[in-house]
Amino acid sequence: MTIPWKFTLDHQEFAGKRVLVTGGTKGAGEAIVRRLSAAGATVVTTARSATEASSPTLFVQADLSTLAGTETVAAGVMEQLGGIDIIVHSVGGSKSPGGGFAGLTDQLWQDELSLNLLAAVRLDRMLVPLMVEQGSGAIVHISSIQRRLPLHESTIAYAAAKAALSTYSKALSKELGPIGIRVNTVAPGWIHTTASEAMVKRLAAHSGSDEETARQGIMDALGGIPIGRPAWPQEVAELVAFLVSDRASAIHGAEYVIDGGTIPTV
Ligand SMILES: NC(=O)c1ccc[n+]([C@@H]2O[C@H](COP(=O)([O-])OP(=O)(O)OC[C@H]3O[C@@H](n4cnc5c(N)ncnc54)[C@H](OP(=O)(O)O)[C@@H]3O)[C@@H](O)[C@H]2O)c1
């Protein structure tokens, strides 16, 4: 599978913009970091483990599921950027085991809410006042189609946390829109990341089938993906880049789904 498009990048579009992308060392977050950096932005990203940055990216190491971690990142943003124009909250994911509702302990619920909801809530509370002071800014919260199409086996708490994130994002947009700060949500379906490809390989090995069959099995579990494939991280990054750009200056308080048609209803 390859990305089915090419375009001409404006290398100056985000020149002078100070950007934070959380969870930007892998998957969709990494693609967003690369996309915004390539278009001239100065980008700080975060993760728990340091990586060898292959793009001119500033980095703060912290666990964003904790209050202390978000404080470290907010302080790092001030130290490395001196202010903020764009925040993309990409950090998120689920670690819960299978087994449905009964297997979800208080701790697992807390973990899913801390990473998928509170990381963004806390960072916004610390950094958005800077945007309010300057009267401008753009924020994107990465949610999931699971907030509308929850799967029950292992991701109930994740889906509920993403639903809360989308609702929070909408409420925030009402408060910040009049001040000149745009807030939107992106809800991806299945994204073709290194982690999801590793899952395909594991499933194929487990069932003794090939990767195409395993990939199709995941799509069937989602009820099908009409375009026949997951989204590339670069495709998610392209949508985010548009939403935080001035080209999207009237788009506010909206949720953009990028799922190849997975959600079956209007
Ligand atoms: N992948 C999908 O199919 C899919 C579908 C719908 C929605 N989404 C959403 O899209 C976003 C990106 O997902 P992805 O699958 O592309 O991500 P990913 O490949 O799993 O990468 C996650 C990133 O976040 C960092 N991270 C994870 N836990 C962290 C923590 N506690 N503190 C700080 N950093 C942490 C990781 O680095 P370290 O591990 O080093 O910390 C990494 O940089 C998430 O919000 C996810 O919920 C993904």
Ligand as a Chemical Component Dictionary entry (heavy atoms), coordinates in Angstrom:
data_LIG
# 
_chem_comp.id                   LIG 
_chem_comp.type                 NON-POLYMER 
_chem_comp.pdbx_formal_charge   0 
_chem_comp.three_letter_code    LIG 
# 
loop_
_chem_comp_atom.comp_id 
_chem_comp_atom.atom_id 
_chem_comp_atom.alt_atom_id 
_chem_comp_atom.type_symbol 
_chem_comp_atom.charge 
_chem_comp_atom.model_Cartn_x 
_chem_comp_atom.model_Cartn_y 
_chem_comp_atom.model_Cartn_z 
_chem_comp_atom.pdbx_ordinal 
LIG N1  N1  N 0  -3.953 4.310  15.357 1  
LIG C1  C1  C 0  -5.253 4.327  15.100 2  
LIG O1  O1  O 0  -5.774 3.477  14.349 3  
LIG C2  C2  C 0  -6.126 5.419  15.711 4  
LIG C3  C3  C 0  -7.508 5.425  15.435 5  
LIG C4  C4  C 0  -8.305 6.454  15.952 6  
LIG C5  C5  C 0  -7.746 7.434  16.744 7  
LIG N2  N2  N 1  -6.410 7.408  17.018 8  
LIG C6  C6  C 0  -5.855 8.464  17.867 9  
LIG O2  O2  O 0  -4.843 9.143  17.124 10 
LIG C7  C7  C 0  -3.827 9.611  18.038 11 
LIG C8  C8  C 0  -2.474 9.093  17.574 12 
LIG O3  O3  O 0  -2.542 7.665  17.603 13 
LIG P1  P1  P 0  -1.369 6.743  16.961 14 
LIG O4  O4  O 0  -1.919 5.350  16.932 15 
LIG O5  O5  O -1 -0.869 7.365  15.722 16 
LIG O6  O6  O 0  -0.276 6.848  18.116 17 
LIG P2  P2  P 0  1.001  5.912  18.389 18 
LIG O7  O7  O 0  1.592  5.446  17.104 19 
LIG O8  O8  O 0  0.607  4.866  19.424 20 
LIG O9  O9  O 0  1.981  6.964  19.086 21 
LIG C9  C9  C 0  1.674  7.503  20.341 22 
LIG C10 C10 C 0  2.622  8.639  20.657 23 
LIG O10 O10 O 0  2.289  9.162  21.952 24 
LIG C11 C11 C 0  3.397  8.927  22.841 25 
LIG N3  N3  N 0  2.825  8.551  24.148 26 
LIG C12 C12 C 0  2.071  7.464  24.426 27 
LIG N4  N4  N 0  1.728  7.468  25.723 28 
LIG C13 C13 C 0  2.255  8.592  26.264 29 
LIG C14 C14 C 0  2.272  9.148  27.571 30 
LIG N5  N5  N 0  1.660  8.539  28.609 31 
LIG N6  N6  N 0  2.911  10.322 27.777 32 
LIG C15 C15 C 0  3.555  10.936 26.742 33 
LIG N7  N7  N 0  3.586  10.465 25.485 34 
LIG C16 C16 C 0  2.954  9.284  25.268 35 
LIG C17 C17 C 0  4.233  7.815  22.190 36 
LIG O11 O11 O 0  5.594  7.826  22.560 37 
LIG P3  P3  P 0  6.099  6.968  23.860 38 
LIG O12 O12 O 0  5.521  5.599  23.714 39 
LIG O13 O13 O 0  7.593  7.016  23.776 40 
LIG O14 O14 O 0  5.569  7.696  25.056 41 
LIG C18 C18 C 0  4.071  8.211  20.711 42 
LIG O15 O15 O 0  4.891  9.303  20.385 43 
LIG C19 C19 C 0  -4.259 9.118  19.423 44 
LIG O16 O16 O 0  -4.947 10.134 20.104 45 
LIG C20 C20 C 0  -5.185 7.959  19.127 46 
LIG O17 O17 O 0  -6.108 7.703  20.177 47 
LIG C21 C21 C 0  -5.585 6.427  16.528 48 
# 
loop_
_chem_comp_bond.comp_id 
_chem_comp_bond.atom_id_1 
_chem_comp_bond.atom_id_2 
_chem_comp_bond.value_order 
_chem_comp_bond.pdbx_ordinal 
LIG N1  C1  SING 1  
LIG C1  O1  DOUB 2  
LIG C1  C2  SING 3  
LIG C2  C3  SING 4  
LIG C2  C21 DOUB 5  
LIG C3  C4  DOUB 6  
LIG C4  C5  SING 7  
LIG C5  N2  DOUB 8  
LIG N2  C6  SING 9  
LIG N2  C21 SING 10 
LIG C6  O2  SING 11 
LIG C6  C20 SING 12 
LIG O2  C7  SING 13 
LIG C7  C8  SING 14 
LIG C7  C19 SING 15 
LIG C8  O3  SING 16 
LIG O3  P1  SING 17 
LIG P1  O4  DOUB 18 
LIG P1  O5  SING 19 
LIG P1  O6  SING 20 
LIG O6  P2  SING 21 
LIG P2  O7  DOUB 22 
LIG P2  O8  SING 23 
LIG P2  O9  SING 24 
LIG O9  C9  SING 25 
LIG C9  C10 SING 26 
LIG C10 O10 SING 27 
LIG C10 C18 SING 28 
LIG O10 C11 SING 29 
LIG C11 N3  SING 30 
LIG C11 C17 SING 31 
LIG N3  C12 SING 32 
LIG N3  C16 SING 33 
LIG C12 N4  DOUB 34 
LIG N4  C13 SING 35 
LIG C13 C14 SING 36 
LIG C13 C16 DOUB 37 
LIG C14 N5  SING 38 
LIG C14 N6  DOUB 39 
LIG N6  C15 SING 40 
LIG C15 N7  DOUB 41 
LIG N7  C16 SING 42 
LIG C17 O11 SING 43 
LIG C17 C18 SING 44 
LIG O11 P3  SING 45 
LIG P3  O12 DOUB 46 
LIG P3  O13 SING 47 
LIG P3  O14 SING 48 
LIG C18 O15 SING 49 
LIG C19 O16 SING 50 
LIG C19 C20 SING 51 
LIG C20 O17 SING 52 
# 
